[in-house]
C-alpha cells in the first residue's frame, strides 16, 4: 500500500491533537526536513509504532514493545499538563491506500493515568483499530483481518529493506558476511520458488525410489541378501550425502584460507614486487589446475583405453602371426581338396551328349568302351551321373565340419587390427610419457609456488610483524590441508558412487520378474525433475545476479554521476559455496583500494534498491520509508541519491537534515518531489532543555 | 507470493539439464506450453508440478497430482 497520511496525538515530542501533527504524502519523493533533535526519528517511530506496537529505545539501541516503553511514549508536555488522576492518550493514525484505491485507516491508541507527579499507571497494551473506507464512511474491520491488512501496508519480509534508518544500512548489507547478499536475494526475489521445487521433487524422488525398491524386494527370492543390499544402499547413500557436505565445507575453508592469505599479502608494502609475485602465483595456479585436470582425465581413462584404444592387443603380434601362418596352411589344404573334388568329372559336361547317355541307360551298356552296365551296378550309376552333370550341383560337402568361412572372417578381421597392433606399444608409451610430463610440470609448478610463498613470507617478515608472519604460515598450512582434503574427498566420493552403482546392479540381478512399469517410470521422472530443478535454480539465480549487478550499477551510476571523485562500479563476485560478494572495481575490473565510506554506503543502497526492484515490483506497491539515510554520506553524494529515489520508487518518505536551507523548487522535477515538510522543535518558553515545553512545528512547503 | 507459472515453466524448459535429459530440439521445446497437451508423460508431469505449486497447493497435493498423471 501507499501511505496517504500519518497524524499523531501526544506521541513523544509530537504534543497536541492530530490536526497539529499531520503529514499528507503524495507519490514521488516526500521529504520531511528537520534539524537534529527536530522530531525526524520520532516520526519514523510513529510509523513503526502504529504498525508493530514497537518503538526504538535510544538507550538500548533496539526496538521495544509498548508495554516496556510505557509512559516514555507520551509527550512530556502532555504529561506535564495532565493533572493527577487524569489520563494522557497517545494516538497515531495512518491512512494508506491499495493499488485499487481502497483506503484503510490504522489507528493505535495507548493510555496512561497520572497517579502522582512522577508516576503513571500505564495500560498493559495498546489498542489497534483498523477501518476500511466503504463509499464515504469508515467501517471497522474485524480483528481477524488486522494482520493481513497490516501486512499489506508493508510485508514483514520487505520491512527491513524498505523501512530503515541510515545507521542500519551497514547491518542490512554487511560485506564481511559472505551470505549477506544471498540472504537478501532469497528474501526479496522469487528464488524461493525454485528452492521449494527442489525440495518437493527430492521428496517425490525419495518416495518413488522407496516404493520401487520395496516392490523389487517383494520379487526377490533371496530375501536375506536383498535385505543386506538394501541396508548397504541406504548406508552408502547417507555416506555419499555426508561426503558431499564434507567436500563443500572443505572447499569453503580452502577459499577462506586463500582469502586470508590474499589479505595478508595485501599488507605487504613493496607493492611492485608483491604484484609481480601475485601475478606469477595466479598464473602458476591456473596452469596447475589445468595440468591436474588433464592428469585426472588421463588416469580416469586409462582402463577404458584397454578396449577403446586396443591396448589389450599389446604383444599380440606373435599370436597374430601364428594364426596367420596356420590359416594360410589350412586354407591352402582346403583349396586343394576342394579343387580335387571339383576336378573328378574329367569329361566336359555335354560329352557324351545326353541323348547318347540315355541310350546307354536304356541298353544297359557303355557305348564308349563297350562294357555292360546293368541297372543297379556301379557302371550303370556312373553313366547316370553323367546325365546329372551341370543340372544339379552336388550339395554334399567333402568336409565334415567346414570352418573355412569362419576362419576367413577371423583372418580378414584381424588384418584390420594389424596396424593397431604394430603401433600399440608406441601409443601406450606416448600416453605414459604424457603422464610423466604432466607430473613433472606439476612438481615444477608446485616448487615455484613454494618459492613464491617463501618470498612472500620474507616480504611480510620485512614488515616486522611476527603475528602477520605466523598468521600467513597458518593460513598457508590450512590452504594446503583443505585442498588435500577436497582432493581425497572427491576420490572417496567416486569410490562411494561406484559402490552405489554396484549395489544397485547386484540388487537388480536378484529381482526375478518385473515390477509395475509405473513405479519405474515414477522413479525416473522424479529423479529427472529433481535434477532439472537444481540446475534451473542455479541458472535463475545466476541470471538474477547478472540483472542485479546491471541494475545496481545503473542506480549507482545515477547516484554518483554528479561528483568528481573516483567511484568505480559494482561487481558481484562469485566465491566459495556459490556465495556472491559485492566489490567496487575500476573499469579494468581491479578492486578499488580503500573506497570511501560514502561510496560504500551508496553501493549498499544501490544493491538494496536493485534487489527490491528485481522481482515483484515492490517499488510500485509499497512505500520506502527512510530516516536520515544520508547521515553517513558526504554532501556531494546526496543529490544523486535523492534523484534516484524519486525515479525508482512510486512513493518514498524520507526524514532528513539535507536541504534545510535550500530552495527545493529547483529540484522539484529532478527529484520527482511529492510533499515537502519542514519540522522544528518548539520551546515556547525559550528553555531548550525543558522537555515539558517541547512540541513540534510542522510547515508544509508550497512548491 | 503467488508465482507466475508461465515464467517458472519457461525457466525449466530453458535449463541445460532439461535439454540434456530430454534431448529435445529447440523447436520441440518452443512447442511446449501450459495450454497445449503433449503425449510425453515427463512433460506433462513437469507441467503438473508447476501448475499445482503455483496454485499454492500443498506438497502432498503436488506429488499426488504428478503421480496421478504418471499412472494414467
Interface residues (C-beta under 8 A of the other chain):
Chain A: X190 X193 X194 X196 X197 X199 X200 X201 X203 X204 X207 X518 X521 X522 X525 X526 X528 X529 X531 X532 X533 X534 X535 X536 X539 X540 X616
Chain B: X1 X3 X8 X11 X12 X14 X15 X16 X17 X18 X21 X41 X42 X45 X46 X49 X53 X59 X62 X63 X66 X67 X70 X71
